[in-house]
Amino acid sequence: MNPKSGEYRCLADLNLYDSPECTRLATQAASFRHLRLVSLDHDKAVGVCLCEDDYPGWLRIEDKIFLEETTAVYRAIALSLTDIQDRLPSAIAFTKQAMQQPNHYLWGGTVGPNYDCSGLMQAAFAATGIWLPRDAYQQEAFTQPIPIEELLPGDLIFFGTPQKATHVGLYLGEGYYIHSSGEKMGRNGIGIDLLSDSGDDVSRSYYQQLRGAGRVVASYQPQ
């Protein structure tokens, strides 16, 4: 395959892995997402890069049949701050609707019904036309830092260690946020927690890992 644009469109939801052995999920590519092939020198997998968020991964060789040559080049849409603010209620609604479906936490999950924390955030914003980087620490670096006391619905809340953000949730208002958390010290899926040390065990556990918050003020532009 050698389209002039160098890009391919996914014809199905595809799993992308973090190595050519394809044993550990890195992320997923929903139908119609664009990607580029970046490595063809392995017998089990193809190295790819997702066009919308620059995220790398490995696609199983047998899944190449779900790629379609395309002459259309992905171009990010520039959004104003007002555009983004107007779309935040839809992003929140996406997460609440996703929570109503049977789901569990899936490392690398960005395609419903099963998500990881940053995958849920990326999918919710992408559904409204706003692209975010893939991982929690990348989303933290991409957003505008804000004090916790200035949180507004639609802001992102970051958790982790002093060195790095490892978890992210979406602020709903009145002290609550929605996120997809793991089975260990989480809810093994999408749930709503209280941003306080006075909540239940799960809420308190995450509150103890609170790093800060960020506001989405732009849509990600591929490099």
Phi, psi and omega in degrees: 000132183209064181292151183299327182285339185078008182242155179230152178250137179282131179265358179204167173291128186236144173271137174240139188247166185269001177206162180292349176284343175057046178254343183229122181294135176255315179196182177228155177241114179289157177310138177080357172292153180261144173215163176244145173275131183239348180207130181236017189257030177228144186277349182252338188209164178242129176285132182225168174221126179285130188291325187287332183227008178062023185273130181272158176186181180238131179255132177303141180306318183292344179272359177298338179294345180265015175253137180241130175301141178220140176269350180277131179264134178294131176230126179290145178266124178286131181240141176281166177299323178296318177304314183294314181299323180293335184266350183300319177302325179290324177295317177297315180300323179301314182294321180293322177292320179298326180294334182285344179272144174304128184206163171219163179291130179231113176301124182091357185283125175232359181242127183301157009269354188252125185231158160265181189297307183285334176295321176296318179296315181297317181294319181296316180287322179298327180297340179257001180094010179251123179261136173244156171300170191280310190264161183302315182292329176289321178295322177299315181293332184279331185274165177275119182298140177221151176294146180303323182289352179253013181302139174234154177307132182102350175283157178260142178244133186245141181230162177152218179254170175301337184272331190201143172284129180239357183208150182214145175224169182249124183286133182256341185111160177056032175086005183249150176220156179246141182199164172256116184242156185284176183290322180278117181059027177221206182242006182051052179148194185277130179207171179247132181231164181264130180277075186195158175272008180253008178276199179282187186300319181294312180300316181295321181299314180290322180300326178292343179256010184300129177256318184163196184219159180216150180249133178282116182239001180206164172260138184301135177251118180305149181284000000 
